[in-house]
Amino acid sequence: MSGSAQAQAAIDQVAAVMRADQLKVTLQPMKAPHWVRGAESAELVEYAQRPKGITQALQLTALGGSVATPAEGIVAPVLVVRSFAELTARAKEARGRIVLFDIPFDQDLADNGQAGPAYGYTSAYRRGGASAAAKVGAVAALVRAIGGANYRLTHTGQMTYEEGVAKIPTAALTAEDAGLVSRLAKRGSVSMKLVLTPQTLPDVDSFNVLGDLIGSEKPDEIVLISGHLDSWDLATGAIDDGAGVVAAMGVAHVLKELKLRPKRTLRVVAWMSEEQGIIGGRAYYDQLKSTVAKHAAVIESDFGAGKPLGLEAYATPSGMNQLQALRDVLLPIGATALRRSERPVGSDIGAWQAAGVPGFEAMLDGRHYFDYHHSPADTLDKVDPKNLQRMVATLGVLAYYLADAPQLVERVPSLPE
């Protein structure tokens, strides 16, 4: 996680790899948030037909940015709701309770190529559930873990507190345990003991890592390709977003290996602190926004390590026409889909697209991305080496085309700030 010793070690390692590839490396300074997890536990201490002397342990994990319970924890009855609307309708019942938002992840959507929308719907409860519950007097908020593989995995992620609303502790409960609490709540009152002891420590000095392959003819024009360097702390962040960082570095490595030096500068960026609010992406934009006209295109890969199916672009219709030639080149690896997005793609590169720079990302098979996302299962064995090679090839073809084409891809209309 950003702010940790491991994050600094990752900065050092990535910078060393870029230097070994003879890129011009810059460590761009920024301030990174430093939140640490602490102890976390939960158990059901009262429920209908509970055998005498028996409690039921639950699996959960604090959400990023959460405040702590008292060290000894809290004990309170649980109110289960299935939407913000239901919470509003049952506001009088919520006072003094732990609110559980039991909203299942829609795997059917994910299986049909709509994993992003499925995640977007449920993640609204992760981000805003604590403040919504606090407004009606709850003492803590829990969300059902967001993911499609129900193997009693916890899935963490960032949450936010609304200004002027009381801050209450919040965590993600595994899908199985959320289901258990929901079933027991239909039989009668359920009470839980909850212990969460996270801390928000002072911000630390950190860095984005920039590596430039200097252009042969137009070195001041930049095609940026990137992934984010930080991860959550439950695992090693191999698919979120180690694979994206490695794919971006791999593009520069392959171009060097093939002795291809495009006209424009190819800039590889490993962003810091994407998970906690796009901190590194915003720092880069704030420090370099005077060069918007010199950024020809921005690319980010942050959707796992699945098989590449093609490319998604925040571009004009005319700009999409300029990309058609890529289909023939990518045909041998089956990455021929070209989809135009109506809104900026990626996360760290969003501000540049809002300022008029065309944006791109690899379109990846994401059917099982959220099985592992933000969970203890996000480990290196989930990365298929062949798919990683295909990612490098897909993004390499795109990046080289953008950096070497005689004409820039048409700029997009600027969005209001």
C-alpha positions as CSV (number, residue, x, y, z in Angstrom):
1,M,0.0,0.0,0.0
2,S,1.1,3.6,-0.5
3,G,3.0,4.9,2.4
4,S,4.5,1.5,3.3
5,A,8.0,0.2,3.1
6,Q,6.8,-2.2,0.5
7,A,5.6,0.6,-1.7
8,Q,9.1,2.3,-1.5
9,A,10.7,-1.0,-2.4
10,A,8.5,-1.3,-5.4
11,I,9.4,2.2,-6.5
12,D,13.1,1.2,-6.2
13,Q,12.7,-2.0,-8.1
14,V,10.7,-0.5,-11.0
15,A,13.1,2.4,-11.4
16,A,16.0,-0.1,-11.5
17,V,14.3,-2.1,-14.3
18,M,13.6,1.0,-16.3
19,R,17.2,2.2,-15.9
20,A,18.4,-1.3,-17.0
21,D,16.4,-0.7,-20.2
22,Q,18.2,2.6,-20.6
23,L,15.1,4.7,-20.1
24,K,15.5,8.2,-18.7
25,V,14.1,7.7,-15.2
26,T,12.5,10.4,-13.1
27,L,11.1,10.0,-9.6
28,Q,8.3,12.5,-9.5
29,P,7.7,13.6,-5.9
30,M,4.3,13.5,-4.2
31,K,2.7,13.1,-0.8
32,A,1.1,9.6,-0.3
33,P,-1.6,8.7,2.3
34,H,-0.6,6.2,4.9
35,W,-3.4,4.1,6.3
36,V,-2.7,0.9,8.2
37,R,-5.1,-1.9,8.9
38,G,-4.6,-3.0,12.5
39,A,-6.6,-5.8,14.1
40,E,-10.0,-6.8,12.7
41,S,-12.5,-9.4,13.9
42,A,-16.2,-10.0,14.2
43,E,-18.5,-12.5,15.8
44,L,-22.2,-13.1,16.3
45,V,-22.9,-13.0,20.0
46,E,-26.7,-13.3,19.9
47,Y,-29.1,-14.8,17.4
48,A,-32.2,-17.0,17.4
49,Q,-31.7,-20.5,18.6
50,R,-28.0,-19.8,19.5
51,P,-26.6,-22.8,21.4
52,K,-25.6,-21.8,25.0
53,G,-22.0,-20.5,25.1
54,I,-21.6,-20.5,21.3
55,T,-20.6,-17.5,19.2
56,Q,-20.0,-17.5,15.5
57,A,-16.8,-16.0,14.1
58,L,-17.1,-14.0,10.9
59,Q,-14.5,-13.2,8.2
60,L,-14.2,-9.5,7.4
61,T,-11.6,-6.8,6.5
62,A,-11.6,-3.1,7.1
63,L,-12.2,-0.8,4.2
64,G,-9.5,1.7,3.3
65,G,-9.7,4.9,5.2
66,S,-12.0,3.5,7.9
67,V,-11.8,4.9,11.4
68,A,-11.5,2.5,14.3
69,T,-13.8,1.1,16.9
70,P,-12.8,1.4,20.5
71,A,-9.9,-1.0,21.2
72,E,-12.3,-3.4,23.0
73,G,-14.8,-3.3,20.1
74,I,-18.5,-2.6,20.0
75,V,-21.4,-4.9,20.5
76,A,-24.7,-3.9,18.7
77,P,-27.7,-5.4,17.0
78,V,-27.5,-5.7,13.2
79,L,-29.8,-4.2,10.6
80,V,-29.7,-5.8,7.2
81,V,-30.7,-3.8,4.1
82,R,-30.4,-4.4,0.4
83,S,-30.3,-0.8,-0.9
84,F,-29.9,2.8,0.1
85,A,-33.6,3.2,-0.4
86,E,-34.4,0.5,2.1
87,L,-32.0,2.1,4.6
88,T,-33.9,5.4,4.2
89,A,-37.2,3.6,4.7
90,R,-36.0,1.9,7.8
91,A,-34.1,4.8,9.2
92,K,-35.7,4.7,12.7
93,E,-34.6,1.1,13.1
94,A,-30.9,1.9,12.2
95,R,-30.1,4.1,15.3
96,G,-27.5,2.4,17.5
97,R,-27.2,-0.6,15.1
98,I,-24.5,-2.0,12.8
99,V,-25.9,-1.7,9.3
100,L,-25.1,-4.5,6.8
101,F,-25.6,-3.7,3.1
102,D,-26.2,-7.2,1.7
103,I,-25.9,-6.5,-2.1
104,P,-24.6,-9.5,-4.2
105,F,-22.1,-9.0,-7.0
106,D,-23.9,-9.7,-10.3
107,Q,-21.7,-12.5,-11.8
108,D,-24.1,-12.9,-14.7
109,L,-23.3,-9.4,-15.8
110,A,-19.5,-10.2,-15.5
111,D,-19.9,-13.4,-17.5
112,N,-21.4,-11.4,-20.3
113,G,-18.7,-8.8,-20.6
114,Q,-20.1,-6.3,-18.1
115,A,-17.9,-6.8,-15.1
116,G,-17.2,-3.1,-14.9
117,P,-20.8,-2.1,-14.5
118,A,-21.4,-5.0,-12.0
119,Y,-18.6,-3.7,-9.9
120,G,-19.7,0.0,-10.3
121,Y,-23.1,-0.8,-8.9
122,T,-22.0,-2.7,-5.8
123,S,-18.9,-0.5,-5.1
124,A,-21.2,2.5,-4.5
125,Y,-22.1,0.8,-1.2
126,R,-18.5,0.3,-0.3
127,R,-17.6,3.9,-0.9
128,G,-20.7,5.6,0.6
129,G,-22.2,3.1,2.9
130,A,-20.6,4.3,6.1
131,S,-21.8,7.9,5.7
132,A,-25.3,6.8,4.6
133,A,-25.5,4.6,7.8
134,A,-24.1,7.3,10.0
135,K,-26.8,9.8,8.8
136,V,-29.5,7.5,10.4
137,G,-27.6,7.0,13.6
138,A,-25.8,3.7,13.0
139,V,-22.7,2.9,14.9
140,A,-20.9,0.9,12.2
141,A,-21.4,-0.2,8.6
142,L,-20.6,-3.4,6.8
143,V,-20.9,-4.3,3.1
144,R,-21.0,-7.6,1.4
145,A,-17.6,-8.2,-0.2
146,I,-17.6,-7.3,-3.9
147,G,-16.5,-10.3,-5.9
148,G,-17.7,-13.2,-7.9
149,A,-15.9,-16.1,-6.3
150,N,-17.5,-17.1,-3.0
151,Y,-14.7,-18.9,-1.2
152,R,-15.1,-16.8,2.0
153,L,-12.7,-14.3,0.6
154,T,-12.7,-10.7,1.9
155,H,-12.4,-7.9,-0.7
156,T,-11.3,-4.5,0.6
157,G,-11.2,-1.2,-1.2
158,Q,-11.3,2.6,-0.5
159,M,-14.3,4.2,1.2
160,T,-15.0,7.9,1.7
161,Y,-16.6,10.0,4.4
162,E,-19.0,12.8,3.6
163,E,-18.0,16.2,5.0
164,G,-19.9,17.0,8.1
165,V,-21.2,13.5,8.7
166,A,-20.0,11.4,11.7
167,K,-17.3,8.9,10.9
168,I,-18.2,5.4,11.8
169,P,-16.1,2.2,11.3
170,T,-16.7,0.2,8.2
171,A,-15.6,-3.2,6.8
172,A,-16.4,-5.8,4.1
173,L,-17.9,-9.1,5.2
174,T,-17.4,-12.2,3.1
175,A,-20.3,-13.1,0.8
176,E,-21.0,-16.3,2.8
177,D,-21.0,-14.5,6.2
178,A,-23.2,-11.7,4.8
179,G,-25.6,-14.4,3.7
180,L,-25.5,-16.0,7.1
181,V,-26.3,-12.8,8.9
182,S,-29.1,-12.1,6.5
183,R,-30.7,-15.5,7.1
184,L,-30.4,-15.3,10.8
185,A,-31.9,-11.8,10.8
186,K,-35.1,-13.2,9.2
187,R,-35.5,-15.4,12.3
188,G,-35.0,-12.6,14.9
189,S,-32.6,-10.2,16.5
190,V,-28.9,-10.6,15.6
191,S,-26.1,-8.9,17.6
192,M,-22.4,-8.6,16.6
193,K,-19.2,-7.8,18.3
194,L,-17.0,-5.8,16.0
195,V,-13.3,-4.9,16.5
196,L,-11.5,-2.7,13.9
197,T,-8.3,-0.8,14.8
198,P,-7.0,0.9,11.7
199,Q,-5.1,4.1,11.8
200,T,-4.5,7.0,9.4
201,L,-0.9,8.1,9.9
202,P,0.7,11.3,8.5
203,D,1.2,11.4,4.7
204,V,4.7,10.3,3.6
205,D,7.0,11.4,0.8
206,S,6.6,9.1,-2.2
207,F,7.0,9.0,-6.0
208,N,5.5,8.2,-9.3
209,V,8.2,6.5,-11.5
210,L,8.6,7.9,-15.0
211,G,10.7,6.3,-17.6
212,D,11.2,8.0,-21.0
213,L,12.2,6.4,-24.3
214,I,13.1,9.6,-26.0
215,G,11.6,10.2,-29.4
216,S,13.7,10.4,-32.5
217,E,12.1,13.4,-34.2
218,K,9.6,14.9,-31.8
219,P,11.0,14.3,-28.3
220,D,8.7,17.0,-26.7
221,E,5.6,15.1,-27.8
222,I,4.6,12.4,-25.3
223,V,2.7,9.1,-25.6
224,L,2.1,7.9,-22.0
225,I,1.6,4.3,-21.1
226,S,1.0,3.3,-17.5
227,G,-0.2,1.1,-14.7
228,H,-0.4,1.8,-10.9
229,L,2.3,0.7,-8.6
230,D,0.4,0.5,-5.3
231,S,-1.9,-2.3,-4.2
232,W,-4.0,-3.3,-1.3
233,D,-2.3,-5.0,1.6
234,L,-4.2,-8.3,1.7
235,A,-2.0,-9.8,-1.1
236,T,0.7,-8.8,-3.5
237,G,-1.5,-7.0,-6.1
238,A,-0.4,-9.1,-9.0
239,I,-3.5,-8.4,-11.2
240,D,-4.3,-5.0,-9.5
241,D,-2.1,-3.7,-10.8
242,G,1.3,-5.4,-11.1
243,A,0.3,-6.8,-14.5
244,G,-0.5,-3.3,-15.8
245,V,2.8,-1.9,-14.6
246,V,4.8,-4.8,-16.1
247,A,2.9,-4.6,-19.4
248,A,3.7,-0.9,-19.7
249,M,7.4,-1.6,-18.9
250,G,7.3,-4.5,-21.3
251,V,6.3,-2.2,-24.2
252,A,9.4,-0.1,-23.7
253,H,11.5,-3.2,-23.3
254,V,10.3,-4.8,-26.5
255,L,10.8,-1.6,-28.5
256,K,14.4,-1.4,-27.2
257,E,14.9,-5.1,-28.0
258,L,13.6,-4.6,-31.6
259,K,15.7,-1.4,-31.9
260,L,12.5,0.6,-32.7
261,R,12.7,4.3,-31.7
262,P,9.4,6.1,-32.4
263,K,9.3,9.7,-33.4
264,R,7.6,10.8,-30.2
265,T,8.7,10.1,-26.7
266,L,7.2,7.0,-25.1
267,R,6.8,7.7,-21.4
268,V,6.2,4.7,-19.1
269,V,4.6,5.7,-15.8
270,A,4.1,3.6,-12.6
271,W,1.6,5.6,-10.6
272,M,1.6,5.6,-6.8
273,S,-1.5,5.6,-4.6
274,E,-4.2,5.0,-7.2
275,E,-6.2,2.9,-4.8
276,Q,-6.5,5.6,-2.2
277,G,-7.9,8.3,-4.5
278,I,-5.8,8.6,-7.7
279,I,-3.2,10.6,-5.7
280,G,-0.3,9.9,-8.0
281,G,-2.3,10.5,-11.2
282,R,-3.5,13.9,-9.8
283,A,0.0,14.9,-8.8
284,Y,1.3,14.2,-12.3
285,Y,-1.4,16.2,-13.9
286,D,-1.1,19.1,-11.4
287,Q,2.7,19.3,-12.0
288,L,2.6,18.9,-15.8
289,K,-0.8,20.3,-16.9
290,S,1.0,23.1,-18.8
291,T,2.1,20.4,-21.2
292,V,-1.4,19.2,-22.2
293,A,-0.8,20.2,-25.8
294,K,2.4,18.1,-25.9
295,H,0.7,14.9,-24.6
296,A,-0.4,13.1,-27.8
297,A,-2.1,10.2,-26.1
298,V,-2.5,8.5,-22.7
299,I,-2.8,4.8,-22.0
300,E,-3.4,2.8,-18.8
301,S,-3.9,-0.8,-18.1
302,D,-5.8,-1.4,-14.8
303,F,-8.2,-4.3,-15.3
304,G,-6.3,-7.4,-14.4
305,A,-4.4,-9.8,-16.5
306,G,-7.0,-11.5,-18.7
307,K,-6.7,-12.3,-22.4
308,P,-6.6,-9.1,-24.4
309,L,-9.6,-8.8,-26.7
310,G,-8.7,-5.5,-28.3
311,L,-8.7,-1.8,-27.4
312,E,-11.0,0.7,-25.8
313,A,-10.6,4.4,-26.6
314,Y,-11.9,7.7,-25.5
315,A,-11.6,9.2,-28.9
316,T,-13.7,11.0,-31.5
317,P,-15.3,9.0,-34.4
318,S,-12.6,10.4,-36.7
319,G,-10.0,9.3,-34.2
320,M,-11.4,5.8,-34.1
321,N,-11.1,5.6,-37.9
322,Q,-7.4,6.4,-37.5
323,L,-7.0,3.2,-35.5
324,Q,-8.6,0.7,-37.9
325,A,-5.2,-0.3,-39.3
326,L,-4.4,-1.8,-35.9
327,R,-6.9,-4.6,-36.3
328,D,-5.0,-6.3,-39.0
329,V,-1.8,-6.2,-37.0
330,L,-3.5,-7.6,-33.9
331,L,-5.5,-10.4,-35.7
332,P,-2.9,-13.1,-35.0
333,I,-3.5,-12.8,-31.2
334,G,-7.3,-12.3,-31.5
335,A,-7.2,-8.7,-30.1
336,T,-9.2,-7.1,-32.9
337,A,-12.1,-5.4,-31.0
338,L,-12.1,-1.6,-31.1
339,R,-14.6,0.1,-28.9
340,R,-15.2,3.8,-28.5
341,S,-16.0,4.9,-25.0
342,E,-18.3,7.8,-24.2
343,R,-16.3,8.7,-21.2
344,P,-12.6,8.7,-20.2
345,V,-11.0,5.3,-19.7
346,G,-8.5,4.3,-17.0
347,S,-8.3,6.1,-13.7
348,D,-5.0,7.9,-13.3
349,I,-5.2,9.3,-16.9
350,G,-8.7,10.7,-16.5
351,A,-7.6,14.4,-16.0
352,W,-5.7,14.4,-19.3
353,Q,-8.7,13.1,-21.2
354,A,-10.9,15.7,-19.6
355,A,-8.4,18.2,-21.0
356,G,-8.7,16.9,-24.5
357,V,-6.0,14.2,-24.8
358,P,-7.2,10.9,-26.4
359,G,-7.2,8.0,-23.9
360,F,-6.8,4.2,-24.4
361,E,-6.8,1.0,-22.4
362,A,-6.5,-2.7,-23.3
363,M,-9.9,-4.4,-23.5
364,L,-9.3,-7.5,-21.4
365,D,-11.4,-10.6,-20.5
366,G,-12.7,-9.5,-17.1
367,R,-15.1,-12.3,-16.4
368,H,-13.1,-13.5,-13.4
369,Y,-11.2,-10.3,-12.5
370,F,-13.4,-9.6,-9.5
371,D,-13.0,-13.1,-8.2
372,Y,-9.6,-11.9,-6.9
373,H,-9.7,-8.1,-7.0
374,H,-8.7,-6.5,-3.6
375,S,-8.6,-9.9,-1.9
376,P,-6.0,-12.1,-0.4
377,A,-6.1,-14.2,-3.6
378,D,-4.6,-11.4,-5.8
379,T,-1.3,-13.3,-6.2
380,L,1.1,-14.0,-9.0
381,D,-0.3,-17.4,-9.9
382,K,-3.4,-15.6,-11.2
383,V,-1.3,-14.1,-14.1
384,D,-1.1,-16.3,-17.2
385,P,2.3,-15.6,-18.7
386,K,0.9,-16.0,-22.2
387,N,-1.8,-13.4,-21.6
388,L,0.8,-11.1,-20.2
389,Q,2.8,-11.5,-23.4
390,R,-0.4,-10.7,-25.4
391,M,-0.9,-7.6,-23.2
392,V,2.5,-6.4,-24.0
393,A,2.0,-7.1,-27.7
394,T,-1.5,-5.4,-27.8
395,L,-0.3,-2.3,-25.9
396,G,3.0,-2.2,-27.8
397,V,1.3,-2.1,-31.2
398,L,-1.0,0.7,-30.0
399,A,1.8,2.7,-28.3
400,Y,4.2,2.4,-31.2
401,Y,1.5,3.4,-33.7
402,L,0.6,6.5,-31.6
403,A,4.2,7.5,-31.0
404,D,5.3,7.0,-34.6
405,A,2.3,8.0,-36.8
406,P,2.7,11.0,-39.0
407,Q,-0.4,12.6,-37.6
408,L,-1.7,12.7,-34.1
409,V,-5.0,11.0,-33.2
410,E,-7.7,13.7,-33.2
411,R,-8.1,15.4,-29.8
412,V,-11.3,15.0,-27.9
413,P,-13.5,17.8,-26.7
414,S,-12.5,19.1,-23.2
415,L,-14.8,18.3,-20.4
416,P,-15.9,20.8,-17.8
417,E,-13.9,20.7,-14.5
